[in-house]
């Protein structure tokens, strides 16, 4: 091989290596799944507390308009990534047994004095690491570490996830406890503090995502 040919070979090898390091660069076996907002759900369970807690109710808050992306290679699941966003203004009371007036009052308090959605409009999660164990073909037990941004405060969290890939569809489900005060949120109080909500809430999710079309 001539010196010129060797030089061209090294340049080609270097170019391939650099492409593999670029953000979003596709790798063999890797697929990107787009979250289906109509089929996916994210709910926050809020629990009552205080001296007059018997007069109050636990509530379920649903996050709507979820968007995001999962990148996964079943042969190398630890190299996967997750990104997710939801507009804070789209949070809504999901309880069936709440009157329209109470629903409106709860949502106004939640979006106003509690979450301050005009000031902090977006809730987001970005993964920083993944641990996975395949328990059956296409089925994995996963721990996703990442940064959760809520109320303008970003904190590291670890989320256990049951994940299943069937053809072009990815399904993921799990739950994780969170403390409101970790994100600078003051838990709601009423009746001079006799009715409050607990600091710890539970976030539960069911995600359906579908393989993105290959770029043309």
N, C-alpha and C positions, 0 to 999 in steps of 0.2 A: 504494500500500500504506500502510495506517495505521501509526502508531507502534506500536500494540499488536501488529499482525500482524508487523511487522519484529522486534519483541522476541521473539515466539514462534518466529520462524524462526531467529534467532540461538541461542536456547536449544536448539532441536532440533539444529542443526548442532553445537553444543558437546557435547551429549549423545552424538551419534554418534561424534564424535572421541574422547571419553573412553572409550567402550566399546571402541573399536579399540585403545586403549592398555592395557586391562586384561589381566593375565596369563591366558593360556588363551583369550582372546577369539578366536572363529573369524573367518577372513578368507575371502573368495571364493577358491575353488580349493585351499584348505588342507585337508589330511586328516590325521587322527591314526591311527597304526597301533600296536596293542598287540603286544608281543613274545610269540611263542608259545614257552613254555619247553620244551615237548616236542620241538619241531622245531629249536630253536636249540642251538648249542654254543659254548663258550668254553674253550680249552685253553691251558695254560701249559707250554712245553717247557723243562725244566731240564737243564743240561748238567754232566757230571762234570768234576772237575779234581783236582789234587794228585798227589803222588808215586806213590800207589797207585791212580790213576784207572782203570788197566786192570782192577782188580778190582771196579770199581763199574759202574753203568749210568746212561745218560741216562733221564730219566723224563718222562712226559706227565701233567700234572695237569688234570683236568676240573672246571670250575665248573658245578654243577647248580643248578636252581631259579632260573634267570635270569628277571628281570622287568624291564619298562621300556616306554618309549614313544618313538616317532619321530613328529614333526610335520613334514609336508613339503607344499610347493606346487611342483609341477614347473615352473611358470612363474616362480617366485621361490625356487629351492632355497637360496640364501644366507640366507634368512630362516628356514630349518628349525632344528629342535632335536632333541637326543637325550638321553634319560636312561636309565640302566641300573643295576641293583643285583643282587648275588648274595650270599647268606649265606656267610661264610667257613667255617662248620662243614660246608657241603655240598661242599667241595672233596674230590676223591677221586682216587686213582691210577688212571689209565686204561690202563696197560700190560697187555697180555694175558699176557706171559711172566713175571709176578711171582707168587711163591707167596703164599698167603693170609697166612702169618706175616709175610713181608717187607712185604706191602701194609699190614697192620695197623701194623707198626713205623714205616714211612715216614709214614703218615697221622697217627699219634700225635705224631711229632716235628714234622711240618709244622704241625699245628694247635696244638701246645703251645708248644715253645720258639722256633719260627720265627715263626709268624703270631700267636700269642697270641689265638686266636679268642674266648675268653671275655671278654677285655678289649676287643678290636676286632672285633665280630661282623659288620660289613657292609663289603663292597667296592662302591664306587659310582663312576659316571662321570656328569658333567653337562657338556653342551656349552656353550661360550662363543662359538663362531663357526664358520661353515661356508663353505668355498669349493667351488664345483662347476662341472664342465664336462660338458655333455651330449654324449655321443659317438654316441648313437643314440636314437630315440624311447623314452623311459622308462628309458634306461640312462645312468648318470652316473659320472664319476670325481670323488670327493669327498675333501676334506681336512677333517677335523673336529677343531677345537681344543676342549679342555675340561679340566676338573679331575678327576683320578683320585684317589680317596681309598682308600688301602690301608694297613693296619696303623696306622690313626689319623693318617696323614700325607697331606696333599693336595698334589699336584704338577700343574703344567700339562703336558699332553701334546698331540701332534698325531698323528692317526691317519689313514692313507690307507685309503679305502674304495671298493670297487666296489659300486655300488648299482643295482638293477633293480626297477622297479615294473611289475607285470603285473596289470591290473585292480585287485582289492582286496588283492593280496599284494605285500609289499615284501621283497626279498632283499638282504642286505648281507654282504660278506665282506672280510676284510683281516687284517693282522698288524702288530705294532709291537714293537720291542725295549724292554725296561725294565730298569733296574738296581735290584736289591733294596735296596741301601744308600741309594738316593734316598728310600726310604720307611721308613728306620730299621730295616730288616730285616738281621740278621746271617746271611749265607749259612751253610747247614748244614755242620758239620764232624764227622768221625769219625776214629777211629784216630789221635788226637793231631794232627789236621790233615793227615794223609797222604791222606785221602779227603775231598774237599770238593765243593761245587757252585759253579759260576761265578756271579759277581755278576749278569751279564746273563742274562736269560731272554727268551723270545719268547712273546708273547701272540697267539694266532690265534683268529679267531671267524667263525662263520657264523650270521647272524641271519635268522630268518623272522618277519615281523610281518604282522598282518592288520588291515584297516580296522576301527576301532571303530564300533559301531552309533551312528547319529545319536541324540542325546538327544531324548526325547519331551516 
